Amino acid sequence: MWAAVTKTTLPPESRLHTYMRRGDFLDCYETDSPLPASEAAQIIAAFPGWAQRLVTLRNLITAPFGLREEGPKSADTIGFFPVEHRTGHEIIAGFDDRHLNFRICVRHDANKVRLATWVHPHNLGGRAYLRAILPFHILIVRNALARVAQTQTPKPLVT
């Protein structure tokens, strides 16, 4: 199922690069897909049951440390991530928390959908958290893009 998902680099024109600072984490995966960024983002945000259970477990474990369970309220969201930037080909969403800042970027160009994640840890706790969740992050990202790859037909525009 994940053979169609590959690790790649985020194109240099992505706005997500403006967030980068020394020591930050950035990864990017891609799959072939004709879907626009907005449709791909909706598929990506629709976590399967096993990923939802991991998020619930994460929330239980991190609650004593005062970490957010979801992002700030916003009229424009991808799942529970507030959108900060949206164009026809790129969406950036995420928020800042006590231990780290993070953003996801869903980008469509050249018949590819890319999903990138940027993380800026604030302290040792943020770096430890990132290390602990990284294997789960990779599973969730690869699964999300595999689901995008399986949905090959964009929805018709309703006028």
N, C-alpha and C positions, 0 to 999 in steps of 0.2 A: 504493500500500500504506500510506503514512503519512498519508493524508488524514484518518484517524480519530483521529490523535494531535495534541493541541494543547498549546501552552504555557499554563500557568495559574499560579495562586498556591496555595500550600499552605494549607488551612483553618487559621484561627487556633487551633483546639483541638488541633492536632497537637502531640504531645510533642516533635517535632523542633525546634520554635521555642525550647524551653528551652536548646538548645545555642548559639543565635545570640549572637555578640558583634560588636562594631564591626569592619568590614572583612571579615567572613565572606562566603562565596559560598553562595547558596541558589538552586536552580532547581527547577521542578516542571512535569511534563507529565502529561496525563491522556488517558484513552480511555473510551468507554462499555464496560461489562462487568458482568455479574452475578457474576463470580467473586469469592470471598472473598479477602482479603489473602493468606492462606497459599498458596492455589493460584496466584494471580497471581505471588507471589514465586518460586515454583518455576519457572514459565515464564520469568520475567525472568532468573533465575540460569542458565538453560540457554543459555549463549552459543552463537550459531552459529559455525561454523568460522572465518569471517573475523574475528570478534571475539576468538576464542580465540587466533588468530595475532597479533593486535594486542597482547593481554596478554602473550604469549610475547616479542614484540619489546620491549615495555615493560620486562619483567623483565631481558632481556639488557642493555638500555641503562642501566637504573638500578642494576644489581648492583654496579658499582664504587663507588657512592655509599652503599651499605649499606642501601638501602630494602628493605622487606619484599616478598616475593613473594606471601605470603598472610597472612591474619590469624592471631591466636593460636588455639590449639586450643579448641574449644568443643563441647559436646554438641548445641547448637542452632545451626544455621548456615543461611544462604541462600547457596548456592554456597560460596565460600571466605570469606564475611563472617560473623563471629560475631554472633549476635542478642543485643541488649542489652535489648530491650523487645518484648513481644508481647501483643497483645490480639486480640479477634475481628476488629477492623477495622483494626488498624495494627501493622506490624512495623518496628522500627528495628534496623539492623545496620551494622557497620563497625568500625573500630579506629583507634588513634592510631599514627602513624609519626614518624620523625625530622623530616620536612619538612612534614607536615600531619596534621591529624585529619580524618576524614571519616566520614559516616554516610549510608546510604540509608534512605529511608522508603517502604514500600509501604502504601498506605492505600486502603480500599474504603468508600465511602459514597455514597448517592444514585445507585446504579447506575453509579458511576464508579470506575475504578482510577487512582490517582495514584502517580507515582514521583517522589520528591523526592530531591535530593542536597544535602547540607550539607558545606562544606569550610572548615576553619580553618587557613590557612597559618601556619607558625611563623616563616618567614624568607623572604628573597629567593628562595632555592631552591624553597620551597613555592609561592610566587606564580608563579615562572617555570614550574614543573611544571604548575600548574593551567592557565596560559595555553596551554601546549604541547598538553595533552591535551583541552582543551575541545571542539574540533571533533569528535574521536573519541568523546568522552563523549556529545555530543548525538546522533550517529549510533547509538550503542549503545542509548541510552535510547529513542529514537524507534522503533528496530527492536524492542526488548523489548516496548514497549506495543502495537505493531502485532501482535506475536505473541499478546499477551493478548487483544486485540480479536478475533482470529480464532478463539479458543477461547471460545466463548460459553456452553457448557453446563457448569455445575459438576458435578464428579464426585459420584455418590451416596454418602452416608455408609454405611460398612460397620459393622454392629453385631454 
